[in-house]
Structure formats: C-alpha cells, structure tokens
Amino acid sequence: MRSFYHFMMTYRGKVNPDEESRLADWMFQDHSFPKQSRSYDEISRYLEWNIPFSSALKVFDDLWERYQLEEVNG
C-alpha cells in the first residue's frame, strides 16, 4: 500500500491548479512532510501546525476518504 504522500503525488503539477493539486504541490515542496505516513492523525496534526492555505484541512479530509477507498479498500 502506498503512503498518503505517494497517493497525493498523482494530483501534482496541474496546468490549471485546483485545491487538490495545490495541496499536493505544497506537500512535494515541504521537505518535513511525513512522506512515509499512512496515519490520518499524524498527517492531520502536521497540517494543523503547518497549514498551507485556509481550506487545506477540508481538502485533506476529502482526499483521505479517496485514499482509503483506493488504497485500503481497493
């Protein structure tokens, strides 16, 4: 199973960025992001302390659900 970070890399680099790609691009640029984590709590806490934009936590929650469906339940 891929880490959440690796799952997010599929959203990077859009020509017309949306909030999902903005979060993925930020994660890629942040060298301290917990890249190997598969823990909702660990990633959520990290984002709460280092929030890149105001809606990032909502975007994360939505993408976490997708991650669970594709990676864990898939």
C-alpha positions as CSV (number, residue, x, y, z in Angstrom):
1,M,0.0,0.0,0.0
2,R,1.3,3.5,-0.9
3,S,1.7,6.2,1.7
4,F,-0.7,9.1,1.6
5,Y,2.1,11.3,0.2
6,H,2.7,8.9,-2.8
7,F,-1.1,8.8,-3.4
8,M,-1.1,12.6,-3.4
9,M,1.7,12.9,-6.0
10,T,-0.9,11.8,-8.6
11,Y,-2.5,15.2,-8.1
12,R,0.7,17.3,-8.6
13,G,1.5,19.6,-11.4
14,K,-1.8,20.6,-13.0
15,V,-1.7,23.3,-15.6
16,N,-4.8,24.8,-14.0
17,P,-4.2,24.2,-10.3
18,D,-7.2,23.3,-8.1
19,E,-7.1,22.9,-4.3
20,E,-6.1,19.3,-4.6
21,S,-3.1,20.0,-6.8
22,R,-2.2,23.0,-4.6
23,L,-2.0,20.7,-1.6
24,A,0.0,18.0,-3.5
25,D,2.4,20.6,-4.8
26,W,2.9,22.0,-1.3
27,M,3.5,18.5,0.1
28,F,6.1,18.0,-2.5
29,Q,7.9,21.2,-1.7
30,D,7.7,20.7,2.1
31,H,10.8,18.6,3.0
32,S,9.5,18.0,6.5
33,F,6.2,16.5,5.5
34,P,5.8,12.9,6.9
35,K,6.2,11.3,3.5
36,Q,6.0,7.6,4.7
37,S,3.0,8.1,6.9
38,R,-0.3,6.2,6.5
39,S,-1.7,7.7,9.6
40,Y,-4.6,10.1,9.4
41,D,-3.8,11.5,12.9
42,E,-0.1,12.1,12.1
43,I,-0.8,13.9,8.8
44,S,-3.8,15.8,10.1
45,R,-1.7,17.1,13.1
46,Y,1.1,18.1,10.7
47,L,-1.3,20.0,8.5
48,E,-2.9,21.8,11.5
49,W,0.5,23.1,12.6
50,N,1.8,23.9,9.0
51,I,-1.4,24.7,7.2
52,P,-0.5,25.9,3.6
53,F,-3.9,27.6,2.8
54,S,-7.2,28.1,4.6
55,S,-9.1,25.2,3.1
56,A,-6.2,22.7,3.2
57,L,-7.7,20.6,6.1
58,K,-11.0,20.2,4.3
59,V,-9.2,19.2,1.1
60,F,-7.1,16.7,3.1
61,D,-10.2,15.1,4.6
62,D,-11.8,14.7,1.2
63,L,-8.7,13.2,-0.3
64,W,-8.1,11.0,2.7
65,E,-11.5,9.4,2.0
66,R,-10.5,8.8,-1.6
67,Y,-7.1,7.4,-0.4
68,Q,-9.0,5.0,1.9
69,L,-11.2,3.8,-0.9
70,E,-8.5,3.4,-3.4
71,E,-5.6,2.2,-1.3
72,V,-7.0,0.4,1.7
73,N,-10.4,-0.9,0.5
74,G,-9.4,-1.1,-3.2
